[in-house]
Amino acid sequence: MPYLQRASKAIKSPGGYAPIEELALVAGIEGLLDHGLIIEPEVARKAIIAYQKDHPYEVRFTVDRMGVLAHARFVVPASLPNERNG
């Protein structure tokens, strides 16, 4: 996930969304160059979906006309009221 989150910062649109396939490619290139990791696009897609299930307020998706996930946006969740006060 760290590779995908960094890739999102590099290629996101002004609205904050990045194409999932491009996220996978950029993250895969960085992972391969930095640590010899191979990140396949389908694995990246599944990782983003799994991350969203565990952190529902940190990832948003858009879908295309066929209902396929097209773009992802990583958001920083707002702190809870108790966290802000103390």
N, C-alpha and C positions, 0 to 999 in steps of 0.2 A: 504493500500500500504506500509506503513512503515514496517509491519511484513514481507511482501514478499521481500522487498528490503534488510532487514537484513538477511533473510533466503538465499537470493542469495549470499551475501558475505560469508556465512558460507559453502555453498555447491557447489559453482561454480567450473568449471573445469579450467585448466590453460588458456584456451581460453576465459574464462569469462562467458560461458554459463552454465545454470543449467536446469535440466529437470523440466518442469512446474509442473508435478504431485508431485515431491519431494519438490519443492518450497512450494506448497500448504500444504503438510504434515508438513514440518518444521515450516512454519508460523502458521499453525493451532495449533500445539503443544505449541508454544511460546504464542500465543494469549490466549489459554485455560489456561495455567499455570499463566500467568501474569494478565489477566483481565477477565477470564471466558468467552472469546469470542469463538464462534465456527465458523471456517472458512472451508467451504466445498470446495472440489477440483474444482467443476464446478464454484462456485462463485469466487474463486481465479483466475481461467482462464479468466472469463469474466472481472474481475477487471483489470488484466494485459492488456487485449485487449483494454478496455476503456481508461486506462492510456496511452497506446501507441497512441491512436487516439488524445488525448489531448496534448501529449508530444512526437511527432513523432521522435525526435532526441535522446530520452533518453532510448528507448527500442528497441531491435532487437530480431528477432525470427528465429528459424530454423524450417523446416517442415520435416516430415517423408515421406516415399515413397507414402503414401496414401494422402498426402497433408494436414495432420493434424499438427497443431502447436505442436512442441515437446520440444523445449528449448527456454529459454528467457535469454536475457542479458541486464542488466541495465548499461547504459553508461552515463558518465558525459559529457554533451555537451560542446564543445569548446566555449569559450567566443567569442562574436562578436568583430570585430575590434574596435568599439567605446567603448566597455566595457574595453578593455585592455588598451586603451590610456587615459582613463579619467574617 
